[in-house]
Amino acid sequence: MKKVSIIMVNYNGIKCVGKNDLVSAVKSFLETDYPLFEFIFVDNNSDDGSVDLVKTIFQKYPQVQSKIIKNSKNIGFAGGCNKGIIESGGDYICLVNNDDMAMNRNWLRELVKIIESSENIGAVFAKKMKWNNPLDVDARGMTINPAGIPCKSNIEDKITPRLIWQTPVLFRKNLIEKIGGKFFDDDYIILHDDTDSSLRIWLAGYKILYVPNSTVLHKRSATMKSLPVEFVCFHGRKNIIQTIIKNYQFKNLVKWLPITLSIYLIAIPYYLLINRPDQARATTKALGWIVKNLRTILKKRKYVQEQIRKVSDDIIFSLMAPFNLFEVLRGEKVWPK
């Protein structure tokens, strides 16, 4: 029996998710029927009493091996997960969000069963249902178009390869060595960290599978909604750009990066026109960040292309949504009203 380390990263969960819902989320994962697991709660310097609340929850589950890691500053979801992974003792890692709640006790068994069916499976992830409407599907994984912009897509409700995982996601701890030594790039802070790690998993020659029999409720973007729009947009846009630079083969990089950059450059005067200076500043800062950090990004690219890549881009592009300029122009995340 392989041990699983369940890792939950939290930032002001009481404020963002709600006290009762945070309690429900944590309890749901502590009550899994998988026989060998630990639960690691990584707190990013919350000031709302989240840590004390979780301590009281842990006291009610003495049979579960659990620990709290309290960071001295907010290092983001990516950094928090990396910290938890370092201090984990499991053969498998399972990342969950503080706005996820398991719908049944066997959610983890279903994930383990599928990942153990083949060494070629790099990661498996669960189906998300809407927190306030458990009959309505929230997500079955994600995809992007070749310009790196997230896209909606519908798939059948069966075990299916997906380009980008979502939480809860389960993977072998030794996979981390094969995708660069860290599951997440610490520079991502928030947004698209999953896209970057997913592409590296595929490029290393492994599959990512959606497992519909493992199901959670999801309170979408509970923490994100509490953050300033400018902060969220800045990280989202600079992360999309650096993901393309790091992971695409040269022929695809020179084809698609100019399109992505053009979209954002054209968007800046649009934001000013509709009186959204926060969006304009965020996009300008994102482009500036890329220029300032280009040498570091190119070093990361060199590592991905020379040390991680085992397959061509063909496999990841086959799992992407087609680029549709009309759909891009309709997208409110890039073109808010």
One Martini backbone bead per residue (centre of mass of N, CA, C, O) as a GRO file, in nm:
protein
  337
    1MET     BB    1   0.093   0.038   0.026
    2LYS     BB    2   0.059   0.365  -0.063
    3LYS     BB    3   0.146   0.674   0.032
    4VAL     BB    4  -0.043   0.977   0.097
    5SER     BB    5  -0.010   1.330   0.029
    6ILE     BB    6  -0.213   1.578   0.148
    7ILE     BB    7  -0.237   1.911   0.000
    8MET     BB    8  -0.314   2.231   0.156
    9VAL     BB    9  -0.365   2.558   0.053
   10ASN     BB   10  -0.364   2.873   0.247
   11TYR     BB   11  -0.555   3.197   0.233
   12ASN     BB   12  -0.779   3.319   0.415
   13GLY     BB   13  -1.026   3.106   0.440
   14ILE     BB   14  -1.240   3.250   0.608
   15LYS     BB   15  -1.274   3.497   0.421
   16CYS     BB   16  -1.294   3.346   0.133
   17VAL     BB   17  -1.468   3.074   0.197
   18GLY     BB   18  -1.541   3.024   0.489
   19LYS     BB   19  -1.571   2.875   0.779
   20ASN     BB   20  -1.767   2.635   0.720
   21ASP     BB   21  -1.636   2.554   0.444
   22LEU     BB   22  -1.352   2.496   0.548
   23VAL     BB   23  -1.434   2.274   0.738
   24SER     BB   24  -1.562   2.089   0.523
   25ALA     BB   25  -1.313   2.053   0.351
   26VAL     BB   26  -1.116   1.931   0.554
   27LYS     BB   27  -1.294   1.695   0.654
   28SER     BB   28  -1.332   1.546   0.381
   29PHE     BB   29  -1.023   1.459   0.368
   30LEU     BB   30  -0.997   1.322   0.652
   31GLU     BB   31  -1.246   1.104   0.563
   32THR     BB   32  -1.102   0.918   0.406
   33ASP     BB   33  -1.073   0.560   0.310
   34TYR     BB   34  -0.787   0.571   0.289
   35PRO     BB   35  -0.538   0.395   0.479
   36LEU     BB   36  -0.273   0.587   0.367
   37PHE     BB   37  -0.235   0.908   0.515
   38GLU     BB   38  -0.164   1.257   0.486
   39PHE     BB   39  -0.206   1.597   0.627
   40ILE     BB   40  -0.124   1.914   0.469
   41PHE     BB   41  -0.114   2.247   0.601
   42VAL     BB   42  -0.063   2.541   0.407
   43ASP     BB   43   0.024   2.862   0.527
   44ASN     BB   44   0.010   3.213   0.392
   45ASN     BB   45  -0.010   3.419   0.629
   46SER     BB   46  -0.257   3.437   0.791
   47ASP     BB   47  -0.516   3.674   0.966
   48ASP     BB   48  -0.808   3.486   1.031
   49GLY     BB   49  -0.766   3.196   1.193
   50SER     BB   50  -0.714   2.933   1.026
   51VAL     BB   51  -0.508   2.774   1.192
   52ASP     BB   52  -0.672   2.740   1.454
   53LEU     BB   53  -0.905   2.594   1.321
   54VAL     BB   54  -0.744   2.346   1.214
   55LYS     BB   55  -0.640   2.250   1.485
   56THR     BB   56  -0.925   2.171   1.595
   57ILE     BB   57  -0.981   1.962   1.378
   58PHE     BB   58  -0.740   1.769   1.426
   59GLN     BB   59  -0.829   1.686   1.720
   60LYS     BB   60  -1.078   1.507   1.589
   61TYR     BB   61  -0.823   1.342   1.418
   62PRO     BB   62  -0.599   1.136   1.559
   63GLN     BB   63  -0.572   0.913   1.321
   64VAL     BB   64  -0.441   1.149   1.165
   65GLN     BB   65  -0.179   1.247   0.987
   66SER     BB   66  -0.069   1.581   1.080
   67LYS     BB   67   0.008   1.919   0.946
   68ILE     BB   68   0.154   2.250   0.995
   69ILE     BB   69   0.241   2.513   0.767
   70LYS     BB   70   0.394   2.833   0.841
   71ASN     BB   71   0.429   3.106   0.667
   72SER     BB   72   0.581   3.435   0.664
   73LYS     BB   73   0.454   3.435   0.370
   74ASN     BB   74   0.316   3.485   0.060
   75ILE     BB   75   0.388   3.217  -0.192
   76GLY     BB   76   0.156   3.085  -0.295
   77PHE     BB   77   0.047   2.804  -0.439
   78ALA     BB   78   0.309   2.698  -0.558
   79GLY     BB   79   0.495   2.741  -0.311
   80GLY     BB   80   0.321   2.586  -0.106
   81CYS     BB   81   0.334   2.312  -0.244
   82ASN     BB   82   0.640   2.280  -0.247
   83LYS     BB   83   0.668   2.286   0.061
   84GLY     BB   84   0.489   2.039   0.119
   85ILE     BB   85   0.648   1.833  -0.049
   86ILE     BB   86   0.915   1.846   0.108
   87GLU     BB   87   0.744   1.754   0.388
   88SER     BB   88   0.675   1.489   0.270
   89GLY     BB   89   0.598   1.107   0.299
   90GLY     BB   90   0.497   1.024   0.024
   91ASP     BB   91   0.455   0.852  -0.280
   92TYR     BB   92   0.213   1.040  -0.300
   93ILE     BB   93   0.055   1.327  -0.442
   94CYS     BB   94  -0.216   1.550  -0.317
   95LEU     BB   95  -0.386   1.820  -0.451
   96VAL     BB   96  -0.570   2.073  -0.276
   97ASN     BB   97  -0.830   2.285  -0.210
   98ASN     BB   98  -1.005   2.510   0.008
   99ASP     BB   99  -1.257   2.486  -0.228
  100ASP     BB  100  -1.270   2.182  -0.170
  101MET     BB  101  -1.509   1.890  -0.165
  102ALA     BB  102  -1.572   1.588  -0.088
  103MET     BB  103  -1.840   1.366  -0.182
  104ASN     BB  104  -1.660   1.114  -0.102
  105ARG     BB  105  -1.450   0.869   0.051
  106ASN     BB  106  -1.335   0.738  -0.246
  107TRP     BB  107  -1.172   0.951  -0.417
  108LEU     BB  108  -0.876   0.837  -0.375
  109ARG     BB  109  -0.903   0.549  -0.472
  110GLU     BB  110  -0.968   0.620  -0.768
  111LEU     BB  111  -0.696   0.755  -0.832
  112VAL     BB  112  -0.504   0.525  -0.755
  113LYS     BB  113  -0.613   0.308  -0.943
  114ILE     BB  114  -0.535   0.453  -1.210
  115ILE     BB  115  -0.228   0.518  -1.168
  116GLU     BB  116  -0.162   0.199  -1.117
  117SER     BB  117  -0.222   0.095  -1.424
  118SER     BB  118   0.029   0.295  -1.515
  119GLU     BB  119   0.349   0.434  -1.576
  120ASN     BB  120   0.239   0.652  -1.801
  121ILE     BB  121   0.100   0.792  -1.564
  122GLY     BB  122   0.140   1.107  -1.417
  123ALA     BB  123  -0.173   1.205  -1.384
  124VAL     BB  124  -0.465   1.259  -1.173
  125PHE     BB  125  -0.819   1.368  -1.180
  126ALA     BB  126  -1.102   1.531  -1.085
  127LYS     BB  127  -1.430   1.609  -1.049
  128LYS     BB  128  -1.623   1.909  -1.074
  129MET     BB  129  -1.861   2.059  -0.870
  130LYS     BB  130  -2.090   2.269  -0.765
  131TRP     BB  131  -2.130   2.378  -0.454
  132ASN     BB  132  -2.449   2.492  -0.498
  133ASN     BB  133  -2.459   2.250  -0.748
  134PRO     BB  134  -2.404   1.912  -0.756
  135LEU     BB  135  -2.534   1.865  -1.064
  136ASP     BB  136  -2.313   2.070  -1.166
  137VAL     BB  137  -2.062   2.116  -1.373
  138ASP     BB  138  -1.748   2.278  -1.344
  139ALA     BB  139  -1.508   2.051  -1.413
  140ARG     BB  140  -1.278   1.859  -1.666
  141GLY     BB  141  -1.065   2.035  -1.696
  142MET     BB  142  -0.824   2.165  -1.936
  143THR     BB  143  -0.750   2.415  -2.186
  144ILE     BB  144  -0.582   2.547  -2.473
  145ASN     BB  145  -0.456   2.747  -2.691
  146PRO     BB  146  -0.170   2.822  -2.872
  147ALA     BB  147  -0.175   3.119  -2.719
  148GLY     BB  148  -0.255   3.026  -2.402
  149ILE     BB  149  -0.564   3.042  -2.384
  150PRO     BB  150  -0.820   2.967  -2.213
  151CYS     BB  151  -1.064   2.696  -2.264
  152LYS     BB  152  -1.352   2.568  -2.349
  153SER     BB  153  -1.457   2.219  -2.290
  154ASN     BB  154  -1.605   1.919  -2.404
  155ILE     BB  155  -1.652   1.599  -2.244
  156GLU     BB  156  -1.661   1.297  -2.163
  157ASP     BB  157  -1.769   1.084  -1.885
  158LYS     BB  158  -1.453   0.972  -1.890
  159ILE     BB  159  -1.163   0.836  -1.918
  160THR     BB  160  -0.938   1.111  -2.001
  161PRO     BB  161  -0.738   1.296  -2.175
  162ARG     BB  162  -0.561   1.590  -2.052
  163LEU     BB  163  -0.381   1.873  -2.054
  164ILE     BB  164  -0.515   1.991  -1.778
  165TRP     BB  165  -0.523   1.996  -1.459
  166GLN     BB  166  -0.697   1.947  -1.147
  167THR     BB  167  -0.834   1.971  -0.856
  168PRO     BB  168  -0.765   1.690  -0.761
  169VAL     BB  169  -0.417   1.581  -0.769
  170LEU     BB  170  -0.232   1.288  -0.874
  171PHE     BB  171   0.114   1.189  -0.794
  172ARG     BB  172   0.424   1.096  -0.818
  173LYS     BB  173   0.698   1.197  -0.655
  174ASN     BB  174   0.913   1.105  -0.883
  175LEU     BB  175   0.815   1.300  -1.109
  176ILE     BB  176   0.964   1.563  -1.033
  177GLU     BB  177   1.245   1.488  -1.148
  178LYS     BB  178   1.127   1.470  -1.458
  179ILE     BB  179   1.018   1.803  -1.439
  180GLY     BB  180   1.271   1.972  -1.267
  181GLY     BB  181   1.235   1.933  -0.922
  182LYS     BB  182   0.953   2.080  -0.961
  183PHE     BB  183   0.620   2.108  -0.991
  184PHE     BB  184   0.662   2.415  -0.950
  185ASP     BB  185   0.690   2.741  -1.041
  186ASP     BB  186   0.753   3.000  -0.826
  187ASP     BB  187   0.686   3.245  -1.034
  188TYR     BB  188   0.361   3.208  -1.050
  189ILE     BB  189   0.190   3.200  -0.772
  190ILE     BB  190  -0.060   3.251  -0.986
  191LEU     BB  191  -0.169   3.103  -1.236
  192HIS     BB  192  -0.077   2.851  -1.466
  193ASP     BB  193   0.082   2.633  -1.307
  194ASP     BB  194  -0.075   2.392  -1.430
  195THR     BB  195   0.007   2.431  -1.722
  196ASP     BB  196   0.311   2.400  -1.691
  197SER     BB  197   0.313   2.117  -1.551
  198SER     BB  198   0.151   1.970  -1.770
  199LEU     BB  199   0.344   2.008  -2.008
  200ARG     BB  200   0.584   1.864  -1.871
  201ILE     BB  201   0.451   1.591  -1.846
  202TRP     BB  202   0.403   1.543  -2.148
  203LEU     BB  203   0.704   1.597  -2.243
  204ALA     BB  204   0.808   1.345  -2.060
  205GLY     BB  205   0.581   1.105  -2.151
  206TYR     BB  206   0.308   1.164  -2.006
  207LYS     BB  207  -0.006   1.129  -1.861
  208ILE     BB  208  -0.336   1.285  -1.831
  209LEU     BB  209  -0.619   1.200  -1.621
  210TYR     BB  210  -0.958   1.177  -1.613
  211VAL     BB  211  -1.169   1.107  -1.306
  212PRO     BB  212  -1.512   1.079  -1.254
  213ASN     BB  213  -1.527   0.897  -0.979
  214SER     BB  214  -1.388   1.153  -0.877
  215THR     BB  215  -1.546   1.385  -0.641
  216VAL     BB  216  -1.604   1.743  -0.622
  217LEU     BB  217  -1.646   2.039  -0.472
  218HIS     BB  218  -1.665   2.390  -0.601
  219LYS     BB  219  -1.549   2.722  -0.505
  220ARG     BB  220  -1.495   2.939  -0.724
  221SER     BB  221  -1.247   3.158  -0.663
  222ALA     BB  222  -1.243   3.236  -0.356
  223THR     BB  223  -0.960   3.375  -0.333
  224MET     BB  224  -0.935   3.546  -0.595
  225LYS     BB  225  -1.174   3.753  -0.529
  226SER     BB  226  -0.988   3.898  -0.294
  227LEU     BB  227  -0.812   4.005  -0.515
  228PRO     BB  228  -0.663   4.213  -0.705
  229VAL     BB  229  -0.698   4.257  -1.035
  230GLU     BB  230  -0.409   4.342  -1.107
  231PHE     BB  231  -0.266   4.098  -0.979
  232VAL     BB  232  -0.406   3.873  -1.140
  233CYS     BB  233  -0.347   3.974  -1.431
  234PHE     BB  234  -0.043   3.984  -1.418
  235HIS     BB  235   0.007   3.681  -1.361
  236GLY     BB  236  -0.155   3.558  -1.591
  237ARG     BB  237   0.004   3.692  -1.834
  238LYS     BB  238   0.300   3.620  -1.762
  239ASN     BB  239   0.244   3.310  -1.754
  240ILE     BB  240   0.159   3.257  -2.041
  241ILE     BB  241   0.420   3.356  -2.175
  242GLN     BB  242   0.628   3.172  -2.020
  243THR     BB  243   0.506   2.903  -2.106
  244ILE     BB  244   0.568   2.927  -2.405
  245ILE     BB  245   0.874   2.973  -2.389
  246LYS     BB  246   0.948   2.710  -2.229
  247ASN     BB  247   0.768   2.467  -2.399
  248TYR     BB  248   0.807   2.531  -2.687
  249GLN     BB  249   0.894   2.481  -2.976
  250PHE     BB  250   1.044   2.683  -3.194
  251LYS     BB  251   0.830   2.675  -3.424
  252ASN     BB  252   0.596   2.753  -3.218
  253LEU     BB  253   0.710   3.004  -3.088
  254VAL     BB  254   0.732   3.184  -3.356
  255LYS     BB  255   0.423   3.159  -3.414
  256TRP     BB  256   0.268   3.229  -3.118
  257LEU     BB  257   0.398   3.460  -2.955
  258PRO     BB  258   0.321   3.705  -3.137
  259ILE     BB  259   0.016   3.669  -3.092
  260THR     BB  260   0.006   3.705  -2.788
  261LEU     BB  261   0.143   3.984  -2.778
  262SER     BB  262  -0.059   4.128  -2.962
  263ILE     BB  263  -0.308   4.099  -2.787
  264TYR     BB  264  -0.192   4.267  -2.545
  265LEU     BB  265  -0.114   4.526  -2.695
  266ILE     BB  266  -0.404   4.586  -2.802
  267ALA     BB  267  -0.547   4.586  -2.516
  268ILE     BB  268  -0.446   4.840  -2.374
  269PRO     BB  269  -0.618   5.065  -2.522
  270TYR     BB  270  -0.885   4.932  -2.451
  271TYR     BB  271  -0.872   4.969  -2.145
  272LEU     BB  272  -0.861   5.278  -2.159
  273LEU     BB  273  -1.129   5.318  -2.315
  274ILE     BB  274  -1.298   5.156  -2.068
  275ASN     BB  275  -1.173   5.234  -1.791
  276ARG     BB  276  -0.908   5.011  -1.730
  277PRO     BB  277  -0.619   5.070  -1.576
  278ASP     BB  278  -0.562   4.801  -1.432
  279GLN     BB  279  -0.533   4.631  -1.691
  280ALA     BB  280  -0.314   4.799  -1.825
  281ARG     BB  281  -0.101   4.774  -1.603
  282ALA     BB  282  -0.087   4.466  -1.590
  283THR     BB  283   0.005   4.422  -1.886
  284THR     BB  284   0.254   4.600  -1.881
  285LYS     BB  285   0.394   4.454  -1.645
  286ALA     BB  286   0.406   4.176  -1.779
  287LEU     BB  287   0.587   4.258  -2.017
  288GLY     BB  288   0.815   4.371  -1.838
  289TRP     BB  289   0.878   4.110  -1.686
  290ILE     BB  290   0.971   3.947  -1.928
  291VAL     BB  291   1.208   4.126  -2.005
  292LYS     BB  292   1.356   4.121  -1.726
  293ASN     BB  293   1.332   3.774  -1.722
  294LEU     BB  294   1.438   3.638  -1.987
  295ARG     BB  295   1.696   3.492  -1.906
  296THR     BB  296   1.560   3.298  -1.705
  297ILE     BB  297   1.353   3.176  -1.899
  298LEU     BB  298   1.567   3.062  -2.101
  299LYS     BB  299   1.691   2.868  -1.899
  300LYS     BB  300   1.435   2.704  -1.859
  301ARG     BB  301   1.400   2.626  -2.151
  302LYS     BB  302   1.660   2.467  -2.184
  303TYR     BB  303   1.584   2.252  -1.978
  304VAL     BB  304   1.324   2.148  -2.102
  305GLN     BB  305   1.441   2.077  -2.390
  306GLU     BB  306   1.698   1.894  -2.277
  307GLN     BB  307   1.574   1.731  -2.002
  308ILE     BB  308   1.252   1.674  -2.048
  309ARG     BB  309   1.214   1.628  -2.336
  310LYS     BB  310   1.058   1.336  -2.530
  311VAL     BB  311   0.857   1.502  -2.706
  312SER     BB  312   0.659   1.651  -2.907
  313ASP     BB  313   0.409   1.892  -2.960
  314ASP     BB  314   0.182   1.722  -3.087
  315ILE     BB  315   0.038   1.618  -2.828
  316ILE     BB  316  -0.047   1.898  -2.708
  317PHE     BB  317  -0.191   2.014  -2.964
  318SER     BB  318  -0.413   1.785  -2.975
  319LEU     BB  319  -0.534   1.905  -2.680
  320MET     BB  320  -0.615   2.159  -2.807
  321ALA     BB  321  -0.762   2.431  -2.893
  322PRO     BB  322  -0.855   2.607  -3.137
  323PHE     BB  323  -0.782   2.887  -3.307
  324ASN     BB  324  -1.014   3.167  -3.235
  325LEU     BB  325  -1.052   3.492  -3.283
  326PHE     BB  326  -1.347   3.535  -3.203
  327GLU     BB  327  -1.322   3.402  -2.922
  328VAL     BB  328  -1.101   3.586  -2.816
  329LEU     BB  329  -1.268   3.857  -2.849
  330ARG     BB  330  -1.500   3.747  -2.644
  331GLY     BB  331  -1.313   3.733  -2.408
  332GLU     BB  332  -1.335   3.872  -2.082
  333LYS     BB  333  -1.044   3.841  -1.970
  334VAL     BB  334  -0.921   4.020  -2.206
  335TRP     BB  335  -1.227   4.163  -2.277
  336PRO     BB  336  -1.363   4.361  -2.093
  337LYS     BB  337  -1.660   4.556  -2.031
   0.00000   0.00000   0.00000
